[in-house]
Amino acid sequence: MEQRQPHAIENSLVFRSMTMEDIPFIVEIEQEAFTTPWTRGAFENELTNNQFAHYMIMDIDGEVAGYGGMWLIMEEAHVTNIAVKDTYRGRKLGERLLRELMKTSAFLGAIRITLEVRTSNYVAQNLYEKLGFRSVGVRRGYYTDNREDAVVMWADLPNRRKDSLND
C-alpha cells in the first residue's frame, strides 16, 4: 500500500459505530496487533449482548483502519481494546482514535476513563500519559499469553459543557 500524505488521511478520516459487517476486518487487525487476539465470537457478543459496550471504527476512504472499544458503566468508561491496522501505524492515528473514544465517553456521561496496558509497552504508556492518564496500580499476571503485569491507568474526562479535548 502506498504511503498516503497526512492531510489526505485527515480529509478522509471518519469515526463511526462498529457494525457486525466490520467484524472480519476487526479480527484481522486483532491478529496483527495482539498476541492473544479476541475472536469473532467475542466481538459478536459485545455488539449483541453487552449493554455496556460501545465500539467505534476509524474509517479511511471506506477501509477499516482501526477500532476502539469501551464499556460505559455509570460514570466510568473502561477501554477494552484499541488498535490500528499495521499499514496505518506510525501516523498518530492511535492517538486520534483514543481522543475520539474519550470524547465519546464524555458525551455519553462518563467523568473518568480507565485502561490496562502491558508493563513493557512504553510507547502506549507515553501516549496515555500525554492524554492525561496516570498510573494508579498494577494487575499482576494480567496477560494470559505470558503472565505479564498490566499497568492500570485512569484519566479524568472533561465536562462536555465546559471543556473539550482538542485534537
RANORLIN-V508553 format. One record per pair of residues at least 12 apart in sequence whose ideal C-beta (glycine too) atoms are under 7 Angstrom apart, sorted by the first residue. I is the first residue (numbers start at 1). J is the second residue. If there is no record, write none. Layout:
I & J
I & J
This chain:
1 & 87
6 & 91
9 & 60
9 & 91
12 & 60
12 & 61
13 & 58
13 & 60
14 & 59
15 & 56
15 & 58
15 & 100
16 & 56
16 & 57
16 & 59
17 & 56
18 & 47
18 & 55
18 & 56
18 & 57
18 & 67
20 & 44
20 & 47
22 & 57
22 & 64
23 & 40
23 & 43
23 & 44
25 & 64
26 & 43
26 & 64
26 & 67
27 & 40
29 & 66
29 & 67
29 & 83
29 & 85
30 & 83
32 & 85
32 & 86
33 & 83
35 & 145
36 & 144
36 & 145
38 & 81
46 & 69
52 & 71
52 & 72
52 & 73
53 & 69
53 & 71
54 & 69
54 & 70
54 & 72
54 & 104
55 & 67
55 & 69
56 & 68
56 & 100
56 & 101
56 & 104
58 & 93
58 & 97
65 & 84
65 & 85
65 & 88
65 & 93
66 & 83
66 & 84
66 & 85
66 & 88
66 & 93
66 & 97
67 & 83
68 & 81
68 & 82
68 & 97
68 & 98
68 & 101
69 & 81
70 & 101
70 & 105
72 & 105
72 & 108
72 & 110
75 & 109
75 & 110
75 & 111
75 & 112
76 & 110
76 & 112
76 & 114
77 & 105
77 & 110
77 & 113
78 & 114
79 & 101
79 & 113
79 & 115
82 & 94
82 & 97
82 & 98
82 & 101
84 & 97
94 & 127
95 & 127
98 & 131
99 & 131
99 & 165
99 & 167
102 & 131
102 & 157
102 & 165
103 & 165
105 & 157
106 & 157
106 & 158
106 & 160
107 & 160
110 & 157
111 & 156
111 & 157
112 & 154
112 & 155
112 & 156
112 & 157
113 & 155
113 & 157
114 & 152
114 & 153
114 & 154
115 & 128
115 & 153
116 & 139
116 & 142
116 & 150
116 & 151
116 & 152
117 & 150
117 & 151
117 & 153
118 & 143
118 & 148
118 & 150
119 & 148
119 & 149
119 & 150
119 & 151
120 & 148
125 & 151
128 & 153
131 & 155
132 & 155
132 & 156
133 & 153
133 & 154
133 & 155
134 & 153
134 & 154
134 & 155
135 & 151
135 & 153
136 & 152
136 & 153
136 & 154
137 & 152
138 & 150
138 & 151
138 & 152
139 & 152
